[in-house]
Amino acid sequence: MKQEIWINLPVKDVERSTAFFNEIGFHAVSFGNERAKLAIGQTTILLFPDEAFEKFTGSKKADTSHSAEVIFSIGAESREEVDTFIQKVEFAGGSIFGKPSEVDGWMYGAGFSDLDGHRWNLLYMDESKMPKR
């Protein structure tokens, strides 16, 4: 059996979410307002309308205005890529919850929420400055 992981996310409006993810630089393809496929590297994320998601999971979706169900972390190639990406997110209507900043002298990242409140972060790690163990 070929093992792949597909992440399923509930969204209020599949076409609007597809446009958002394309605008920030991901590759998303919508199949009407029934579902969309979002590809980030080797990871596939499927976007489904809230009602469809709740139907096949048998439970209510998380209320992202009060809690976080997960955070998606994405690697960046440079500090500049983090800054540019976060600017795209702001322009496309996403919310920034962690402005670009350095952590521990070797990591540089930022966090944002998409149109449905799902949390993401972008992180550049300067391996030449990583602590040695």
C-alpha positions as CSV (number, residue, x, y, z in Angstrom):
1,M,0.0,0.0,0.0
2,K,1.4,3.4,-1.0
3,Q,1.3,5.5,2.1
4,E,0.4,9.2,1.7
5,I,-1.2,11.6,4.0
6,W,-4.0,13.9,2.9
7,I,-5.0,16.6,5.3
8,N,-8.7,17.6,5.2
9,L,-9.7,21.2,6.2
10,P,-13.1,22.7,6.6
11,V,-13.6,26.0,4.9
12,K,-16.6,28.4,4.7
13,D,-16.1,29.1,1.0
14,V,-14.0,26.7,-1.1
15,E,-13.5,29.0,-4.1
16,R,-12.6,32.0,-1.9
17,S,-10.1,29.9,0.1
18,T,-8.7,28.5,-3.2
19,A,-8.1,32.1,-4.4
20,F,-6.5,33.0,-1.1
21,F,-4.0,30.1,-1.2
22,N,-3.1,30.8,-4.8
23,E,-2.6,34.5,-4.0
24,I,-0.1,33.7,-1.3
25,G,1.9,31.4,-3.6
26,F,0.6,27.9,-3.1
27,H,-0.9,25.8,-5.8
28,A,-4.6,25.2,-5.3
29,V,-7.2,23.9,-7.7
30,S,-10.9,24.2,-7.0
31,F,-13.5,21.7,-8.1
32,G,-16.4,24.1,-7.8
33,N,-17.5,24.8,-4.3
34,E,-17.5,21.1,-3.4
35,R,-13.8,20.7,-2.7
36,A,-10.3,21.9,-3.7
37,K,-6.9,20.4,-3.7
38,L,-4.0,22.4,-2.2
39,A,-0.5,21.2,-2.9
40,I,2.5,22.3,-0.8
41,G,5.6,20.4,-1.7
42,Q,4.8,16.7,-1.3
43,T,1.8,17.4,1.0
44,T,-1.8,17.5,-0.2
45,I,-4.5,19.4,1.7
46,L,-8.1,19.0,0.7
47,L,-10.5,21.9,1.3
48,F,-14.1,20.9,2.0
49,P,-17.2,23.0,2.8
50,D,-17.9,23.0,6.6
51,E,-21.0,20.9,6.2
52,A,-19.3,18.2,4.1
53,F,-16.4,18.0,6.5
54,E,-18.7,17.6,9.5
55,K,-20.7,14.9,7.7
56,F,-17.8,12.7,6.9
57,T,-16.0,13.2,10.3
58,G,-19.1,12.8,12.3
59,S,-18.3,15.8,14.5
60,K,-18.4,19.6,14.5
61,K,-15.4,21.5,13.1
62,A,-13.3,23.4,15.6
63,D,-14.3,27.0,16.3
64,T,-11.0,28.6,15.2
65,S,-12.1,32.0,16.7
66,H,-11.6,30.5,20.2
67,S,-9.1,27.7,19.7
68,A,-6.5,26.2,17.4
69,E,-6.9,22.6,16.1
70,V,-3.5,22.4,14.5
71,I,-0.6,24.6,13.2
72,F,0.9,23.9,9.8
73,S,4.6,24.6,9.7
74,I,6.3,25.3,6.4
75,G,10.0,25.6,5.8
76,A,11.4,28.8,4.2
77,E,14.7,29.2,2.3
78,S,15.6,32.6,3.8
79,R,14.5,35.4,6.1
80,E,13.5,37.4,3.1
81,E,11.2,34.6,1.9
82,V,9.5,34.7,5.3
83,D,9.0,38.5,5.1
84,T,7.8,38.4,1.5
85,F,5.4,35.6,2.2
86,I,3.9,37.3,5.2
87,Q,3.3,40.5,3.1
88,K,1.4,38.3,0.6
89,V,-0.7,36.9,3.4
90,E,-1.6,40.3,4.7
91,F,-2.4,41.6,1.2
92,A,-4.6,38.5,0.5
93,G,-6.7,39.0,3.7
94,G,-5.0,36.6,6.1
95,S,-4.3,37.6,9.7
96,I,-0.8,37.7,11.2
97,F,-0.6,36.4,14.8
98,G,3.2,36.3,14.9
99,K,5.1,39.0,13.2
100,P,8.4,38.0,11.6
101,S,11.1,37.6,14.3
102,E,14.2,35.7,15.3
103,V,14.0,33.0,17.9
104,D,17.1,31.5,19.7
105,G,19.5,33.2,17.3
106,W,19.1,30.7,14.5
107,M,15.4,30.5,13.6
108,Y,13.4,33.2,11.9
109,G,9.7,32.9,11.4
110,A,6.2,34.3,11.4
111,G,2.6,33.0,12.0
112,F,-0.6,33.6,10.2
113,S,-4.2,32.5,10.1
114,D,-6.0,31.8,6.8
115,L,-9.5,33.1,5.9
116,D,-11.0,30.3,8.1
117,G,-8.7,30.8,11.1
118,H,-6.5,27.8,10.5
119,R,-3.0,28.6,11.8
120,W,0.2,28.4,9.8
121,N,3.7,29.4,10.4
122,L,6.7,29.9,8.1
123,L,10.1,29.2,9.5
124,Y,13.7,29.7,8.2
125,M,16.3,27.8,10.1
126,D,19.9,28.9,9.7
127,E,21.7,25.6,10.3
128,S,25.1,27.2,10.5
129,K,23.9,28.9,13.8
130,M,22.1,25.9,15.2
131,P,23.3,24.8,18.7
132,K,25.6,21.8,18.6
133,R,24.5,18.9,20.8
